Amino acid sequence: MNEETLLRRITKDSNIMLGKPVIKGTRLTVELIVEKLAYGATYRDLKEDYPFIAEEDIRSALLYAAKCLSREEIYAA
């Protein structure tokens, strides 16, 4: 699956989760997925907790987060 296809799985709508990026068709935020993975959850854990998501949804959340971070500006101290 290419980058464009993965990123289409993420959506933002001011009426859903206060406009935070979510998996399309759900209220599951990118933030929550990335945080759970950071604390050690596996893809399997996420799929058990949220049976409506696919592995591609998890990968799309990670890609979206990486793309957001790549746009951050770094200032010298």
C-alpha positions in Angstrom: 0.0 0.0 0.0 1.5 3.4 -1.0 1.7 6.5 1.1 -1.2 8.3 -0.5 -3.5 5.3 0.0 -2.5 5.0 3.6 -3.0 8.7 4.4 -6.5 8.6 2.9 -7.5 6.4 5.8 -7.1 9.3 8.1 -9.6 12.2 8.3 -10.2 15.3 10.3 -13.6 16.8 10.9 -14.3 19.5 13.5 -17.5 17.6 14.5 -15.6 14.4 15.3 -13.3 14.3 18.3 -12.9 18.1 18.2 -11.2 17.9 14.8 -8.4 15.5 15.8 -7.2 13.2 13.1 -9.0 9.9 13.3 -9.3 6.6 11.4 -11.8 7.3 8.7 -15.3 6.2 9.7 -14.4 5.9 13.4 -13.8 8.1 16.4 -10.5 6.4 17.0 -7.8 9.0 17.1 -4.3 8.8 15.6 -3.0 10.1 19.0 -4.6 7.1 20.9 -3.1 4.6 18.5 0.4 6.0 18.6 0.3 6.4 22.4 -0.9 2.8 22.9 1.9 1.5 20.7 4.4 3.6 22.6 3.3 2.0 25.8 3.9 -1.5 24.3 0.6 -2.5 22.7 0.9 -4.7 19.7 -1.1 -4.6 16.5 -2.9 -7.7 17.8 -3.7 -5.9 21.1 -5.2 -3.0 19.1 -7.2 -5.2 16.9 -8.6 -7.0 20.0 -9.5 -3.7 21.6 -10.9 -2.2 18.4 -12.0 -5.0 16.2 -13.3 -2.6 13.5 -9.8 -1.4 12.5 -7.5 -3.1 10.0 -3.7 -3.4 10.2 -3.5 -0.7 7.5 -5.4 1.7 9.8 -2.7 1.3 12.4 0.1 1.8 9.8 -1.7 4.8 8.5 -1.8 6.4 12.0 1.9 5.9 12.3 2.6 7.3 8.9 0.4 10.3 9.6 2.2 11.0 12.9 5.6 10.7 11.2 4.5 13.2 8.5 3.3 15.7 11.1 6.6 15.4 12.9 8.6 15.9 9.7 7.0 19.3 9.3 8.1 20.5 12.7 10.5 23.4 12.8 13.5 23.1 15.1 15.0 26.2 16.6 18.5 26.5 18.0 18.6 27.2 21.7 
